[in-house]
């Protein structure tokens, strides 16, 4: 399951600590960022770096105030923007070299650990960072919802502040009123993807809230408190996730 655990953003081959959450969400690494292939064994920054074949230090763009990381357009616009980094070989510094590429190609390299993506000339489309709740596999969720439980499945982006806040509010309100269990699944196993949806962001995952109650009307009223922000529009629980009433 791809998510944030133990101060690490899961899903990437390179080690990305939680401090890079906004950088990943916006697809924007900046001057001074130092990225290691694995977690450092030393207790202090920069200690034991010789254990790595090479590491990365971003040279440009210059550091700026990162925007609120909830804007998908920011990710897409940064995807093709330029980034310059130094490939640093701790044991053989004479091999150090400067590489100029795009933020999107750097993102893909950190994810897949495939250096060829940094220099290939082929078009590299942005990864998919948002999936409609309509794509949740109802048959799969039904099979994971036990008898006498009500299910509510949500797609969560674990580096997106709004998505995380929404998910946390749902957990909080449900725990206040019911006994619940939370199960986590990968996008690949829980979502029906369109044929054109490739390279799904590794920061996306699905969470299934299993609520020990069959009172679906009451449960939806509680969820409405944290999910519904409108006044005139009718609340639709399935615009926020997939609700499974277990009669």
N, C-alpha and C positions, 0 to 999 in steps of 0.2 A: 504494500500500500504506500503510495507516494504522499508524504505529508511532512510536517515539521516535527521532528522528535530529537531529543538530546541536542538541542541547539544546532541542528543540521537540517537543511532543506533537502529532502529525499528526492530521488529520481534522477539526479545528476551523477555522472561518473566521477566528476571532480568534486572535491569537498567544498560545499558552500555553507558556511555558518549562517545562523539566523540574521546576523548583521547585514547580509546581502539580500534580505527579503525584498526591500523596495527596489534594489537594482535589478533583481530577477523579474519582479512584477512590471517594471517599466522598460525592461530590456535596455538598461543603460548602466554600464560600468564606467567609472570615472578615475581621473588621475589620482594615483596613490593607492588604489585598490591592489592588494596582493592576494593572489589566489593559488592555493596549494592543491596538488592532485589528491592528497589524503590528509587526514587530521594529523596535525603535528604531535609528536610524542612528548616534546618538551613542554614544560609548564609555562614558559615565557615566550612572548612573540619573537619569532625569528630563531628560536633555539632548535637545533637539530635539523636545519633545513638541508644539510648535506645528505640526508636520507633520501632525497628526491632526485630523480633524473633531471627534471627542470621544473620551474614554477613560472608564474606570470605576474608581471607588474604593469598596471595600466599607466600609460604616459599621457594620453589625451582621450577624450575631452577633459578640460579642466573641471575641477569639482564645483558643483553648483547646488542650489537648494532643490532637492528632488521634490517633484509635485506629489500631491496625494495619489497613492498608487492604485486608485480605483478606476482610472480612465483607460479603457481599452484602446482608444485612439492614440494615447501616448505610447503604448507598447508598439503599435503598428508603425507610427511615425519614427520611432527610434530604431526600428529593426534595420533599416537601410542606412542609417547614419554611420559616419566614420568613427573608428576607434583605433588607437595605436597602442600597442603594448610591447614590452620587452620580454623575450623568452630568456630566462635566466638559468644557467647551468651552475649550480653551487660548486660542483667538483671540478668543472672545466670552464671557468669564466671566459676563456678565449672563444668559446662557442656562442656566447651571448649574441642575440640578434634582435633587431627591431622588426616588428611585423605590423603592417597596416591592413586592416580588413574592415568589416562592418560589425555593428553590435549584434546583428542577427546571426552572423557566422560564428562570432565568439560564443554566443548563447548555445548554438548547436554543438560547437566543439566541447564546451563544458558539460553538456548533456551527454553526448555520444562518445567523447574522447576520440574523435576521428579527425586528425589534422588536415586531411585532404579538403575538408569543408571550408577551411580558411582561405584557400586560394582558388578553388574551382570557379569557373566562369559561368556555370549554369545558374539560371534564375533560382533564387532561394526564397520561397514564399514564407511569410510569417507563420509561426505555429498557431494552432487553434487554441485560444485561451478562454473560449466561452462556448458552452453547449446548452441547447434548449432542454428544459425539463421534459419536453415531449419525446425526447430521445431515450429516456430512461426505460430500460427493458422491464415491462410490467410482469411478464412471465417469470423472469429471474427474481424480482423482488417478492412476488407472491410466494415463490418456492422457499424464500428465506424468512417469511413471516409466519411464526408458529400460530397454532390455534390459540384462541383467547388473548391474542395480542393484536394491537393495531399498529400498522407500519407507516412511517413517513420517511421517504428517501429524498435526500438533497445532494445536488452536485456542489462541491466546495472547491474553491481555488485557495490553496493554503498559503499563498503569498499576497492575496488581495485583501485589503483591509475591510472593505464592505462585505465581501463574501464571508470572511472569517467572523465579522461582527454578527451577521445574520445567523450563521450557524451556531455561534455561542449563545445568542439570545434564545434560539429554539431549544437548545439543551437546558438552559437555565429555567425557562418557563415550564418545560415538561418535568424536570426534576422537582420543581416546587409542588407539583400536583400528583405525580405518579411515580411508580417504580419503572425505570427504563433500562434498556440495554442498548448499546451502540455497536453496530457492526460496520466495518469499513471494507470497501471493495475497490478494485481498480476500475478505471473507465472502460478498459477493454472487455471486462467480463460483465459489466452492469449496464452498458449503454449500447443502443443500436445506432451505429454510426453510418452517416451517409457515405457513399462511395468516394466522394470528393474530400471527406474529412480525414486528412492524413496528418502526421506529426502533431498529435494531440499533446498539449503542454504536459510535462511530467508533474506539474504542480497541481493538476486537477485530480480529484478523487470523488467517490460517492460514499455518503454515510447513510446508514439505515437506522433510524430511531425506532426501536421496538418498545411499544408502550403497553404496559400490563393493564389494559382496560379495553372494553369493547364499546364504550360510550363515544362513538365517533363524533357525534354532534358537539358534545362537551369539549372534546380534544381540539376540534377545529376552532371553537370559540377561544380557547386559550392561545392557540397558535395565531389567531387573527390579531391578538393584542400586540404581538411582536413583529408580525409580517405585514399587516395592512396599514398603509399610510394614506390611502385615498379617503375621499369624503363621499363623492357621488357614485363612483364605480362599485359594482358588486364584488365582494371578496370571492376569489377563486383560489382555493388551496393548491390546486394543481398547476398554477402559474408559478409557484414557489418550489414545488417538489412533486413527488408522487405519493398520494395518500392512499393507503390500503385499509379499507374497512373490513374487518374480519367477523362476519356474522355467524 
